Amino acid sequence: VATGRGVTPDTLFLAGSISKPVAAIGAMALVEKGKLKLDEDVNASLKTWKVPENEYTKEQKVTLRRLLSHMAGLTVHGFPGYAATEEVPTVRQILDGEKPANTPAVRVNMPPGQTWRYSGGGYTVAQLMMTEAAGTTFPEFMQRAVLAKAGMKQSTYENPLPKALSSAAATGYDAKGEAYPGRYHTYPEMAAAGLWTTASDLARILIEMQKSREGRANRILKQATVEEMLRVAGGHYGLGFGVMEREGLKRFSHGGADAGFQAWAMATVDGRGLVVLTNSDNGGRLANEISLAFAAAYGLPDKPRERARIEMAAEAVAKFAGEYEAGQIGRVRSWVEGDHLVATVPQQGDFR
């Protein structure tokens, strides 16, 4: 809800990590123009900050391709953002973990190119690269190079959100239904988590990718570049998007979770797609149900399957509560609510 009014097609939502694939499109536009290189050591182009060298970077280097596909070996999974009353750090302070940054330093702690590991920190490095290569601010570059060309007229990467747009923004709510103080957080890690957008605008960038892949509308990227982005480069990721092929159908997608906001965006290569934006820390539950209903209605391979409920004693259920490393998904936390478990999955919200 924005200023007490119901959501409209013009309501702005934070897209969380869906900011990443949109930012990746901007990075690839710079690659096409020769201003950035996909497979070069990023320190060759970075000017005001460098990825600190260490034992892990002796043989393999951090590259833009590895940043965009989460294969760079960099730390810092995600960002909590900054409340309205908190001081906002610079990008360099974020990268070095210096106050007022509220996350650790972004560093290489495993050999680049070896293992897939989700890293919002890596996208913050990419944000700095793009800003320096474009010679302007990140929001200005993305507006000119991506958002305007895709027809995303209401979207912006500006953080803090300008006062002129605040009245159009949804208020973020926590899992208990309480509004976040100041209504929403600020994300200076814009490429990783700072996109403000509408459902219609996000659908436009998905459609642009679909058409560009077919060579029918290449307003931002060439067909070959889009095909490169949708080719798996590490784990289940291409360059920016998660990429999955099931029963012969390829789709590209990404989830998002900022403080008070959870979202989901998915498109298939045959022209179908779905965008769900919510302004609640419980929004992932709704997005998941809508996604399953969409799959069932449109005959997607991941349509829901009915499973028989198994009754378990309360003490048996409680044994499964805790934190787990779930491979490509990341760290999953589960807890007991009543007679069942709830699990929270990074970028996807809570599931019962």
Helices and strands as residue ranges (DSSP letters): E 13-14, G 16-18, H 19-32, G 42-44, G 55-57, H 64-68, H 91-96, H 120-134, H 138-142, I 143-147, H 148-150, H 163-166, H 190-193, E 196-197, H 199-213, H 223-229, E 242-246, E 249-258, E 261-268, E 273-278, H 283-298, H 314-318, E 322-325, G 327-329, E 331-337, E 340-345, E 349-351
